[in-house]
Amino acid sequence: MLPKPQIVNLPVYQPGKPIEEVKRELGLDEVIKLASNENPYGCSPRVRAAIEHELSQISLYPDGSAAELTAALADHLGVSREQIIFGCGSDEIIALIARAFLLPGDETIMADQTFSVYKSNADIEGAVSIEVPLKNGAHDLETMLSHVSTRTKIIWICNPNNPTGTIVSKSELISFLDRVPGQALVVLDEAYAEFVTDASYQEGIALLDKYPNLVVLKTFSKIYGLASLRIGYGVGQIGVIKLINQVREPFNTTRIAQAAAKAALADQEFVNDCRTKNSRGIDYLFSQFQRLNLAYFPAHGNFIMVDVKRPAVEMFQSLLTLGIIVRAGFSKYPNYIRVSVGTDEQNQKFITALEQVLGE
């Protein structure tokens, strides 16, 4: 049995270490997970009622077209229903785009330190990934543009970028899109867009009419707090979304996830409250990093990338023994950890643990 040769050495995605595993391994009673950019405030209270109502239908297949959720989201975004595709998290939309458009030997362009799923899916399809170094932690759009050729099929832009948290401004994005050839698809991954408060930021939905080669990805995993239910979506021109839909499995989102997402979408007061609390958490962590003389990237999502001045994997292990889970292992930034913004109490406990480890 021979697999595709390009997947033999493909690295397996490593998620954040689970709380239960850390408690069991280290014998800890309390563990704070700040590794996976989850919403520490949970989800809208409306979600529980929606899930409980849906439990009576658990023996039935979900609506393969997610019609009710699609209608609600189309109304919320101001787009047509045919412009939306749902997936098992936005991760699946990434995989579907790669499946729909990439052939062996095609080229795809991305940053050299960004969401790893872009490259892994390109590798699976046998495409050639051109990884452009970040510039001060942000996408270098000019250099990315210089690599565009007739072989370029997809350009990936994570905005805000994961893991650095930086953004591409409206003027930079529009200047870039104006010059990208129409045959190259630009995928704008906005998983963290709802956290952004910077006035220079431009969400991609408003640009879809002008740029037919643009697809925008979003998720209910982050600010909406539905990470365990795995539901995300893509928005683009009708013809592009139709092509992606042609390679989608028929029942790729569950009844419970659809109902929960619809309920979450209806509670924008919860979203706004989470955004405010997240901004407050960022300000607190920035102030503490400054006090500790630690450099960090501007944070526009719900996480911060900070230079801990020593191998990040060592810092990860040291913090783990104190019951704090963060993220390390970023090849281009070996001394940086990524820490999710938690509640006020979680942020304070993280800083106390960090200061203790730095003093050792």
Steps between C-alpha positions, in 0.01 A plus 500: 500500500674814379372845602547821308877560520447860611324398823758250628694760700214743549497626862183436698335814637567534872211661689539670838561258786168400664429612857404150612826353374711760680311445827552125474866515401608760755253431780361854492158605625483824299621549145447811288508443126618803304624308197219468246347849478167383641247744644548496879146637542339200333213561263170687495244368751263466206711214368415259781126533435554446128703185563249359748220551250700324230570192714152366424604483132833329559405185304437702184759604245586868496387731222782457249445851370474660849210700357383677816850593611592608148199732484579653839867549415426643155272757662764582762778544243293661225585237238296246307453147631682359198815684607541294820645157567519336844761258624617302800687807620661735252777237487277287280433792264877533460521131411208528257657799324826309460309196372298706253779708350846352551662253260844344544761760405273800551644777714346649812635795698484558876700651785781293649348513851126482477220247547665170412187346345549700177828327422396155620200499266708629213750221568223240492397619153860495376518878456816708545487734800688829478549625855578871527669621821294725721616859535496610865257219563259612227424382147741647244243548226740665257738204507209257480379683192844476342473119515170487311533326163282320248538190722354673807162356595442617861638774726427461872481803730422447867365831631555530796791265454526190713734476692642855498169688537593772251261642240509616140353850475218599266729700271756217480234240429324697228829593332592132500164377366507761224817342363435127543418335165142377476600135455655488849258442787565711810381334822462747785482308828321717755456254785579775752345798323228556758763582763661781298448858618760673280336753265745418219369143474278399208284188512488329164123451465461860384752440220342193341304689235815671373732199508347181352816301583463564877370250757460594866517240778340542842419276794268456796788345699658819631298799623173304477645232727386192305842338448388152606214500248729559200315737272645766274422647161628656182352788300574589140357552156220256414698324228802444724293370791316265264832345396608451861160352585548237231775332706324534836368191677119499528460515881813683614341704783274362771146596600626613840779713352261668256246578772769626736656724234163650413433578867850641550469722194182654640677614818730777382486657847701202625751545215545869576548427870767239424680743271509763776628253760762369258630852435527557873695175535739600221567835668575327830737245344676771299559701817642196678728405210630856496564481875690174448690650204365242255448581132173401333312541174194725471198285588178528300348159573450336839864399546844657531838383370768595753880456505592320825876529431564127524399191302122510491469122537683524833268782610200291396614212722579727794161669485333161458632385838325804651170412332517749212473371142630732227616434143861465385682338213486772235799433277561859391464633854670243727503731805137608472194350664143567395265558790124526466329789678307356793274642766644762735574231758661266245716780360623592848586139583687466172708810573577376852618165359695667219678731742587205722649304209691800365656547845629144522 
